[in-house]
């Protein structure tokens, strides 16, 4: 069964390659702007499900994996920053505090659909103002929930985390692999190309 990753995120692609290289990528045309949920965790599951099912509908007979990540600061959802001012606002809110990162994962074969949310608590040290400004001026905070890449320069601010590190990056690899296996998926090792 062909596996399709319903995401153009280079981080998700890289993480899925830890499990298998035998997949293709298809961008989802799912409209995220209309999705509402009672909690940030529920929101990320709905978003992952919407992306997955949108791609599954146009790829019958394939196994589709969708995922979405949000940062949760006291119940407020931080998605991808719109601009430098938004990235600055988010990073200031994260500085010296705990926050949650929720990643929703959904798998569908067109007949059966299953999903889950994995959550990780993250605590940042206080971010020095000059470092924050240098980070906002770089390309790194954009196209990332919460305006940071934990695998990048934001690692310098990490005080502690409780949970799966890969959840913060956008795909909890071990739980995702187990869910794919429930659908009968057997990983291949197609060469990168």
Secondary structure, 3 states (H helix, E strand, C coil): CCEEECCCCHHHHHHHCCCCCCCEECCCCCCHHHCCCCCHHHHHHHHHHHHHHHHHHHCCCCEEEEEEEEEEECCEEECECCCHHHHHHHHHHHCCCEEEEEEEEEEECCCCEEEEEEEEEEEECCCCHHHHHHHHHCCCCCCCECCCCCCCHHHHHEEEEECCHHHHHCCCHHHHHHHHHHCCCCCCCCCCC
